Every structure is written in structure tokens, then in C-alpha cells.
Amino acid sequence: MDNSGSLNAQIIHQLTTRLRSKVAFQTQGSKFINWQLDGEYRGGDFTAAVTLGNPDILLGSGILVAHYLQSVTPSLALGGELVYHRRPGEEGTVLSLAARYTAPNWIGTLTLGQAGAHATYYHRANEQLQVGVELEASARLRDSSVTFGYQLELPRGHLLFRGSLDSTGLVGAVLEKKLPPLPLTLALGAFLHHGRDKFHCGFGLTIG
């Protein structure tokens, strides 16, 4: 929850050892602006997932996203993503192809499709520090953005710090503190957008 009263929440439930479900929703003031249902199945050498976003039976609108990723070698996985969206007077599908390469200390991903391209690089520097870079290019908007992020973990202090910086001028930071012996994690976050001169801060509490 941030200082304007907007709320982001999610519930994750591991139904079986291979099947996981998630429910997430977002409010702005007193209005629901986004909610989605996720289901993910992890097989021996593949992963399949389905996401249903903002479904409205009365209006016949919503977004359906299907993912499939298949291991080709121990390091390389190939797959695809299909996005179907529908609202009154409009519907369409977008197909993308994806690849992921996993090395001992880093992971690289690439997604290419009609909507554009998306690439990520994640590197684990040591037991405490992790860094990553994300590039997103939109063919429809003819725009691109780059985001840099890092995560610093201090196990002895039960602290986890995440930070990010993108090419639009958005700077963000989140501090998570476990509260043993209680099964609680307190999160404090702040985001400053230099280009739009906006500042948001908030807190969260995770049980489990």
C-alpha cells in the first residue's frame, strides 16, 4: 500500500509439487483497476502457464496469456507465448517466440514477436549480490527502455535490499526485513520518477 491509498496484493498457493496458482489484484483509491489469475505447471523438462487478466463476462472482455517453455539441452530452453485480448468491438492475438540460456552464474533470455523484443540478463556475482539488465523495445510505440536492477542480501541481519534505475528516470528501492521468530516479512519501498516529478512510498507485509 502506498501513500495515495493504492494497494497491490497477491496470494500464491502451491497446489501440488508441480502445480502452482496465484491471484493478484491492484486498486487505485477505492476502485479495482487490475486483477488476474495464474496457473503454472512444471513438468520434468517443460513449463506451461496460463494467465487470465481482468476477465469481464458481462462485457465479454479480458486478456488470456499462454506460455510454454521446453528444455532442448541442459542449458538451452525454447518456447513461445500467445496473447489473446478481447473487448467490445476489438479482439486480436499476438504470438512471440522465446529462448532462455542458463549458465552456472548467469541467465539470458530473449523474446521476439509482433509487438517487439524483450531481452534480459541476470548475473549472480556472489552469495549476497545479484544484478540484472532488461531491454524492452516496442514495435507499436516505436520506443525502447532499459532497466538496471540489483539485489543485496544480508542473511545475518535478515535484510534484503532491491534497487532499480531505468532510462525514463525512474529510481526505486525496496527494503525487506524478516521478523523472526514470527513468520512475517516487512517491506518498505520508495519510487522517484525524475522525468514526471512524482514520488511514491509504501509498505507491505508478507505472511509465510
C-alpha positions, 0 to 999 in steps of 0.5 A: 500500500502506498501513500495515495491509498493504492494497494497491490496484493497477491496470494500464491498457493502451491497446489501440488509439487508441480502445480502452482496458482496465484491471484493478484489484484491492484486498486487505485483509491477505492476502485479495482483497476487490475486483477488476474489469475495464474496457473503454472505447471512444471513438468520434468523438462517443460513449463506451461502457464496460463494467465487470465487478466481482468476477465469481464463476462458481462462485457465479454472482455479480458486478456488470456496469456499462454506460455510454454517453455521446453528444455532442448539441452541442459542449458538451452530452453525454447518456447513461445507465448500467445496473447489473446485480448478481447473487448467490445468491438476489438479482439486480436492475438499476438504470438512471440517466440522465446529462448532462455540460456542458463549458465552456472552464474548467469541467465539470458533470455530473449523474446521476439514477436509482433509487438517487439523484443524483450531481452534480459540478463541476470548475473549472480556475482556472489552469495549476497549480490545479484544484478540484472539488465532488461531491454524492452523495445516496442514495435507499436510505440516505436520506443525502447527502455532499459532497466538496471536492477540489483539485489543485496542480501544480508542473511545475518541481519535478515535484510534484503535490499532491491534497487532499480534505475531505468532510462525514463528516470525512474529510481526505486528501492525496496527494503525487506526485513524478516521478523523472526521468530514470527513468520512475517516479512516487512517491506518498505519501498520508495519510487522517484520518477525524475522525468514526471516529478512524482514520488511514491512510498509504501509498505507491505507485509508478507505472511509465510 
